Amino acid sequence: MNSSNLLRSFNFLYFALLAMFVSFLPVYLDAQGLPATKIGLIIGTGGIITIFSQPLWGMISDRTKTIKKIMLLLLGCSTVVGYFLYASNSFVILLLFTMLLYFFLMPLDPLTESLNFQTAEANGVSYGSIRTFGAIGYAVMSLAVGYAIQYLGINSLAFLFAGIGIISILICLPLPDAPVTGKPITLKSLKTFLSNKETIWFLVLIFIIAVPQRINDTFLGVYIRKLGGSPELVGQAWFLAAGSEILVFALSFWWLRKGKELAIIGFSAFFYFIRFFLSAWVTEPHILVYLQLFQTFTFPIFYSAAIQYLYRIVPEEWRATGQTVLALLFFGVSGIVASYLGGWFYESFGGKPLYLWISGMSFIGLLFSLVLSAIYGKRKMVS
């Protein structure tokens, strides 16, 4: 099996692990009887851990000049921690193991994306043709986990996570390594990277759009259950959401145009607004599940355009720094705000006001993207 196919298999398995963690941890915590504020506290604190863990493991990867060996270490630790997380029911123990899983599992995302980009370039294939398999893995595992919880019980997550983790390690072993070409993040390099006004406004835009996405990621399963939906239905919702990304990633070479990224991000923000606004008025859980098909026009388009735009506006030597900052902003900072503030808002006001709030924030993101496109998009096309 060539390196591209091995990496496709690894993407499938890694994003399957992410599905069990990102999508079903709130469901698991809810099943343990925790209120929305405590769920938000646990996941938000995990976001704080991510802010430190991603650059830390990135710097370790830089110093050791290897991505693969660091990935193997993180996978091994994640597999063990994930098993004990989903076998626990004490609030303190759940908080501890969630923090550890954020420390080990989430830094795998930028490392995997780096390997995806480098392998795609080396083998002359599109990034989307590799990343598509991550979307497939997320979709398939979301569906499988929903049925597993329904028929085997919530604690079956422990065995599923450990099993997929072990298989991921076995697939990662024969992967060819890729040397880390970027410089490690330092305060000096970060200051230089953030001194560009266009970069700052772009990151503000990403934050505005990412917070509603992360709030939905955190509380969608809880909201479905509050509307009377089963864990099986939660799995179906995430299956539709992740499954709808597959074709979008696969065809990214066709629709992702250089110089049009800000307009494309605005397009995704418009559909975020429609998706969350409609979700606010839903009273039937099955309809909320079907609304996840709007993922087709939201996350994969938003994130692909964001990565490409970032790679265009920063010098080549700052790309590694930029990608890490983007990951920190999306998975760390916005996740903290989404979990802490979203948890308080959900418990204080309920699901409908929460989704009206994030639909409004998405609309602000749409307007802001149009402004930035008018300012910077034209100049980029001319250059």
Buried (B, 14 or more C-beta within 10 A) or exposed (E): EEBBEBBBBBBBBBBBBBBBBBBBBBBBBBBBEBEBBBBBBBBBBBBBBBBBBBBBBBBBBBEEEBBBBBBBEBBBBBBBBBBBBBBBBEBEEBBBBBBBBBBBBBBBBBBBBBBBBBBBEEBEBBBBBBBBBBBBBBBBBBBBBBBBBBEEEBBBBBBBBBEBBEBBBEBBEEBBEBEBEBEBBEEEBBEBBBEBEBBEBBBBBBBBBBBBBBBBBBBBBBBBBBBEBBBBBBBBBBBBBBBBBBBBBBBBEEEBEEBBBBBBBBBBBBBBBBBBBBBBEBEEBBEBBBBBBBBBBBBBBBBBBBBBBBBEBBEEEBBBBBBBBBBBBBBBBBBBBBBBBBBBBBBEEEBBEBBBBBBBBBBBBBEBBBEBBEEBBEEBEEE
